[in-house]
């Protein structure tokens, strides 16, 4: 549900840092259907080492060419990790670029993999399946929440292999071609897509999927207009998406934080977090804010553990401040 800023590996230069940063769709070469399709074909047609080498080179070019984006990523890390030295910030920024590019490469390759081969991408698959089944035991569905952290989309390959029914809630892409390809990718993973703001009954569609005891996945670390709730994130005020905890309050479905992070072995670790049950012992707004904060705390802990998997390629904190500007 990455409406405010959708970036692909190359990214783009943000506007002047002195101006308020508003949530807008990002249009640039790397976020066009042609570039997306070209990267997908390269990833699936070439051997992994060759595709990886080309990706490495392209990432280096993007890192040095797009100075504004590089500065934004570095500033995000500087705000989150003020104790790091300038050299450490620079190294972390470059590593983040390469981490993201490799994640995109493996996502593209996973789309066409047989289920048995897809399972080899992950560690401890039986454990993951058990965690998701336990969350679904209440029969009210599961609201799977994550942030722009790790390879969240490749988790669909695991869900397909484990035969877990999943629905993705997402904003429509700025590019019609990218939007079509993303929906096609999800369909190959056995997941359907609900596009928000495309129908008057979006909330009813989501509630219907939860009533069917499906896993409904949403990105929660960026707000969309007034669909927001305040949290404390890395010691600063931020706005997260309000809809997931509100739906949890209304339906009784648990919020299940989850992360998908590459291990040194090259395989991915899917780590379900602590389920969040939205309380009915306090008023609704308080319950929703408390649940959002619980998710923010878990996401922050994941980022602190693996900071180079935090993919915010725009001025994250100024965009939070601009809400009230």
Secondary structure, DSSP 4 states (H G I P E B T S, - for coil): ---S----TT----S-TTS--------SGGGSHHHHHHHHHHHHHS-HHHHHHHHHHHHHHHHHH-HHHHHHHHHHHHHH-TTS-HHHHHHHHHHHHHHHHHHHHHHHHHHTS-HHHHHTTEE-HHHHHHHHHHHGGGSS-EEEEE-SBS-GGGHHHHHHHTT--EEEEEPPPSSHHHHHHHHHHHHHTTEEEEETTS-TTHHHHHHHHHHTT-EEEEE-SS-BTTB-EEEEETTEEEEE-SHHHHHHHHH-PEEEEEEEEE-TTS-EEEEE---BPPPSSS-HHHHHHHHHHHHHHHHHHHHHHSGGGB---S-HHHHHHGGG-
